[in-house]
Amino acid sequence: MSTIDSGHYGDGVARRTKRLWTDEEKRSICFQTTTPGVSVAQVARRYAVNANLIFTWLRDPRFAPDRASAPVSLEEACFLPVEIVAETSSSVEAPATENQIEIELAGGHRMRISGSYDPEALARLIRGLTA
C-alpha cells in the first residue's frame, strides 16, 4: 500500500494518503510490542506510524496481544547453545546434513542449527535478534 500519492494538487505539493492497516497487520504490530526490551516507539518507527496509534490499537481488544502467547520475559528466557565459527569458502558449498537448518537474517548474518533443538526457543531467539 502506498503512503504517498504522487499526484499533484493545485498547490504543487504531493499529499500523503492515509495508510489503511488490516486487522491482521494491527495484531502483528501490537504483538511486536510484547517482546522484552522493545518499546512501542521502536515498533512505531519500524512501520513509520505514530506511537499513539499503536497505543490506541493496544487498547482495542481485537488487536491487543494475548499475554499468554507473548514472548517470555528475560528472567524466564531459555538460551540455546551457540558456537560462532569462521566461515570458509567450502562451507558455503557444503551440503546440509539431515538434521541441520540454515537461516539467513537481515544484515547478511546466517544461523546454522544442527541436531535437535526446541522450536519455540529458536523462534524466540530469532525474534530477539531481529527486533
Secondary structure, DSSP 4 states (H G I P E B T S, - for coil): --SEEEEE-TTS-EEEPPP---HHHHHHHHHHTTSTT--HHHHHHHHT--HHHHHHHHHSTTTSPPGGGSPPPGGG--PPP-------HHHHHSPPPTTEEEEE-GGG-EEEEES---HHHHHHHHHHHH-
